């Protein structure tokens, strides 16, 4: 099992809109394809910079091959939409992690 995490740095002026966008647009769009599962979001309390908020958005995915396919088919489009809506006021940093039992 892998976890696909994206940490977002969000300007405070956009925080409310970003949270709405993630919950009402991003999560439903990701779930349509059925590759990424168990979405969750958490506020990052460490590494906070003044004037911004930080969020971690995570999904479970079975394999890196499935994630790569999702990224090519849907992830790029969603990232383009994020840039269109928020420009440089939201920046995301993806991380792929393996669950250790």
PyMOL commands that set and color helices and strands:
alter all, ss='L'
color gray80, all
select helices_A, chain A and resi 12-33+64-89
alter helices_A, ss='H'
color red, helices_A
select strands_A, chain A and resi 2-11+37-43+52-61+90-98
alter strands_A, ss='S'
color yellow, strands_A
deselect
rebuild
show_as cartoon
